[in-house]
Amino acid sequence: MAQHVLVTGGAGYIGSHACKALARAGYVPVTYDSLVTGWRDAVKFGPLEEGDLSDRAWLDAVFARWQPVAVMHFAALSLVGESMKNPGLYWRHNVLSSLTLIEAACAAGCLDFVFSSTCATYGDQDGVVLDETTTQAPINAYGGSKQAIEMILRDFEASHGLRSVIFRYFNVAGADPEGEVGEFHRPETHLVPLMLDAIDGKRPALTVYGSDYPTKDGTCIRDYVHVSDLVDAHVLGLQWLQAGKGSEVFCLGSGTGFSVREVIAQSKAVTNRAVPIVEGARRPGDAAVLVSGSTKAIRDLGWAPKRSDLTTMIADAWRWHQSGHYER
């Protein structure tokens, strides 16, 4: 009998790709999503439970109904700029909702937990390849809220035996190569889809936020990882826990940083179209350089990223972008 996995945020960008990866691996993903930022059309690989993570009674009912063997927790607010302006929203929504979920999981005896964390917990540590041993020093409420959830997971391991695999990952890009799901946010804030919108005339131009960073061309440098590779790691993390191995933290990225201008240049090469840009001011809370060291995931989990080169990520995103996705 197939095992159920509760996937919070399973109607979102990364969560929907995770559901596909879980289904392919023989699990039944049960999406738990409020559909505030997720998309009903993205739920294609298992049942949908529509609800808010703050609703403990509904969570308890969902755990009882499906008896999942594990939780994969993606649901979160994730806009750095918004978190700088309204930190209370992020502490309330991300941290308190996650606490409610963790308590419900423990009460149901569902003690394997895969958590979507972020490199934003490291803050601004330029010139450093960030790995699992790097000191966490978040500079915005988004990163702070994710670090707090990591701490909660450790506390519940001590008190309830909850086992967790925490993934701190970098900039996720690309789309399902088979075109079943992809990236679409409202509002859109991610570089690659914003850039493709500008190429396609769906917005006047791409705004480059800051050209005076201490980098090779003055723009931010980020490490990009393909969403399909990312969710493959999450399935490996789940299997790690099911094999009885202990709680762990893994960084996920390509290990290579690209500036905003380099991503723009590669997009022009892939699409054969120019990217209209306008120069903007720096955004509060943005670090200059964030690059991952992912050797631990490759060595210990057996993770083998296959599509995380910049050309493939942009090409997959462009194919999805042209398909019409969830716009209607």
ZAZA-632127 format. One record per residue (C-alpha): x, y, z. Coordinates in steps of 0.2 Angstrom, whole numbers, plus 5000, padded with zeros to 4 digits. Example, Ala and Ser with C-alpha at 12.3 -4.5 7.8 and 13.67 -1.06 7.14 Angstrom:
2
506249785039;506849955036;
This chain:
328
500050005000;500750174995;501350285009;500550465011;501650615013;500850785019;501550925008;501251095014;501251225001;501051084988;500051204976;501551314975;503051324964;504251204973;502951114982;502051054966;503750994959;504050904975;502350814973;502750754956;504450694962;503550604977;502250524965;503650464954;504550384969;502950284973;502250394987;500550484987;500750664990;499350755000;499450934997;498951055011;498751225005;497751385008;497851424989;498251604994;499851604984;499651424977;498751364962;497351234962;497951184944;499651134951;498850994962;499050854949;499850714958;498850674973;497350744984;497150924990;496650975007;496251155007;496651245024;497751355034;499151295044;498551395059;496951285060;497451155072;495851065072;495851045053;497650985053;497250855066;495850795055;496950785040;498250685049;496950565055;496150555038;497750515028;498950455042;500550525033;502150445036;503050605034;502850795032;503650895018;503551085024;503651215010;502251335015;502851505020;502951685015;504551715007;504751895001;506351975008;505752155005;504052125013;504852045028;505852205031;504352315030;503152195040;504252075051;502752035062;501851955047;503351835044;503551795063;501651765064;501351675048;502951575046;503451535064;501851515073;501051415059;502551305058;502451275077;500551225075;501051105061;502451025071;501351005086;500050925076;501250805067;501950755084;500250725091;499850615076;501450515078;502150575062;503950605066;504850615050;504950795044;505750875029;505951065030;506151195017;507351315024;508451445016;510151525013;509451685020;509751615037;511651655034;511351835031;512751935021;514351845022;515251905006;516751805000;516251645009;515551485002;514151445013;513951275020;513151185034;514551245046;514351425042;513651535056;511851585054;511651775055;510051825046;509752005041;507952005037;506351935045;506151805032;507851725036;507551745054;505851655054;506651505045;508051495057;506751505071;505851355064;507451255063;507751285081;505951225085;506251065075;507851035086;506851065102;505450945097;506750815093;507350825111;505550825118;504650715106;505850615095;505450715079;506750685066;507050815053;508050845037;508251035034;508751095017;509451275016;509451314998;509851454986;508951534972;507751404964;507451424945;506851324930;505251214928;504751034926;505550974910;503950884905;502951054907;501650984919;502051114933;503151274933;503451444942;502151574943;501951694957;500751834960;501551954963;503051894954;504751934962;505951804956;507351854943;507051724930;505151744927;505251934929;506551934915;505551814904;504051924907;505052074901;505751984886;503951934881;503252104883;502152064899;503052194908;503952354902;505652304908;506652204921;507252314936;509052284941;509052314960;510752394964;512252404953;513452464966;513752304976;515552254978;515452124964;516252104947;514952204938;514052284953;512552174954;512052044966;512851864964;511751714967;511851524966;510451454956;509851274957;508551184946;506951154955;506850974948;508550944956;508051024972;506550914974;507550754970;508550804986;506950814996;506450634991;508150574996;508050675012;506350585016;507150415012;508650455023;507450475038;506450325033;508050225033;508250275052;509650395050;509750545061;509250725059;510350825047;510550995038;511051005020;511451155009;510751144991;511451244977;512551224961;514151294970;514251434956;513751614958;513051714944;512751904944;511151974939;511952044923;512651874919;510951794920;510251924909;511551894896;511251704897;509351734895;509751834879;510751694872;509451564876;507951654870;508751754856;507851904863;508552064871;508052094889;507452274892;508052334909;507952484920;509152524935;508452534952;509052554970;509652414981;508252324990;508352325009;508952155016;509752095000;511552015002;512852054989;513451874987;512651704991;513451544985;513251364991;514351224996;513351074993;514650934994;513850865010;512150825000;513150754986;514250644997;512950585010;511250595002;511950534985;511150694977;511650714959;511050874951;510750854933;509951014927;510651154937;511751234924;511151414920;510751374901;509551224906;508751314920;508251464909;507751354894;506551254905;505851414912;505651484895;504751334888;503551344903;503351524902;502751514884;501451374888;500251494897;500351404914;499051454926;498551624919;496751634915;
